[in-house]
Amino acid sequence: MSDKEIDDIILSDGSHIPRLEEVLEFAKEKRVIILIEPKIHGKEKNLYQKVVDLINKYDIHKFVKVHSLSLKTVLEIDKLDPKIEVGYTIFGGVGDLSLIPVDFFSIQETAMKSSLVKRVHLSGRKIYIWTLNETENLKKYLFMGIDGIITDELELLEKDVKKLKQDLINKPQYYIDFFGIKLFIPST
């Protein structure tokens, strides 16, 4: 689609699809973190450089992370601007992550394990879960120690995260790390 065709799309609420520049302006103004996922199809011209230039234009490094299923993409972004946090998105099975030079990993929900969270944290990096859209496993993943959630259902999960935090304030829980397994002991 051309830029004009995208601009002509009217969403159900009457708004339009925002351009990356608009999203970055919003993120800087509201001080929210934006996760950018460049999707490369082969016809883009200078896409990596354009993304880096926009991030630099708004001087928004601390509010932007870039991740991709393409390791080449994140390595190119990192090469152009090492100040940008880059992450590798992993779909399916997870092998040895120790040699992958990124700041964080986005791991598909079905591959998320507490041992993986521990290994990633021991390497000094962060781990996010994607795409978590249902709340039934939210508590389990939070207790694993994940660093972030990628979701299509922000309002639903936000409500449940707040409730979990409130429950922990009202009824503290303690845990023991037993050979990499977190044992939770509710207070009495």
Secondary structure, DSSP 8 states (H G I E B T S, - for coil): --HHHHHT---TTS-----HHHHHHHHHHHT--EEE-----S--SSHHHHHHHHHHHTT-GGGEEEEES-HHHHHHHHHH-TTSEEEEEE-S-----TT---SEEEEEGGG--HHHHHHHHHTT-EEEEE----STTHHHHHHHT-SEE--S-HHHHHHHHHHHHHHHHHS-EEEEEETTEEEEEE--
